[in-house]
């Protein structure tokens, strides 16, 4: 039985994390956060994906705060 991990997928025998940045932030951050989870074990990958997801949320929040006045973003990175 295969396990499903949000924002992660298995490529060959290694789990990878990929999550798109909000469209409004893509000129600043690029299209997506992509990172190897450096494991083939689904349970380890799930824990590491949660860590990377927290890092993603932190990055988006910092960029929204920094550029909110200039670009008109809300806290979720959406154009207001």
C-alpha positions in Angstrom: 0.0 0.0 0.0 1.4 3.4 -0.9 1.4 6.4 1.4 0.2 9.8 0.3 2.2 12.8 1.6 1.0 16.3 0.8 3.4 18.3 -1.5 5.7 15.3 -1.7 6.2 12.6 -4.3 8.4 9.6 -4.8 10.8 9.8 -7.8 12.8 6.6 -8.3 13.6 5.7 -4.7 13.8 9.2 -3.2 11.0 11.4 -1.8 10.9 15.0 -3.1 9.0 18.0 -1.8 7.5 20.5 -4.2 5.1 23.3 -3.4 4.2 26.3 -5.6 4.6 29.8 -4.2 1.5 32.1 -4.5 1.4 33.7 -7.9 1.8 37.2 -6.5 5.1 36.1 -4.8 6.6 34.2 -7.7 8.5 37.3 -9.1 10.3 37.4 -5.8 10.7 33.8 -4.8 10.5 31.9 -8.1 7.9 29.3 -9.1 8.2 26.8 -6.3 10.1 25.4 -3.3 11.7 22.2 -4.4 13.8 20.0 -2.0 14.9 16.5 -1.7 13.7 14.8 1.5 16.8 12.5 1.1 15.0 9.3 2.0 13.1 6.4 0.5 11.2 5.6 3.7 7.7 7.1 3.6 7.4 7.5 7.4 10.7 9.5 7.5 9.6 11.5 4.4 6.3 12.4 6.0 8.1 13.9 9.0 10.6 15.7 6.8 7.9 17.1 4.6 6.2 18.6 7.6 9.5 20.4 8.5 9.9 21.7 5.0 6.3 22.8 4.9 6.8 24.8 8.1 9.9 26.4 6.4 7.7 27.2 3.3 5.1 28.9 5.5 7.8 30.9 7.2 9.3 32.1 3.9 5.9 33.1 2.5 5.0 35.0 5.7 8.3 36.9 5.7 8.1 37.9 2.1 4.4 38.9 2.5 5.4 41.1 5.4 8.3 42.6 3.6 6.5 43.4 0.4 2.9 43.9 1.6 3.0 47.6 1.4 4.5 47.8 -2.1 2.6 44.9 -3.8 -0.7 44.7 -1.9 -0.5 41.1 -0.6 -2.5 39.7 2.3 -1.0 37.3 4.8 -1.6 34.4 2.5 0.3 35.9 -0.4 -2.8 36.7 -2.4 -3.1 40.0 -4.2 -5.5 42.4 -2.5 
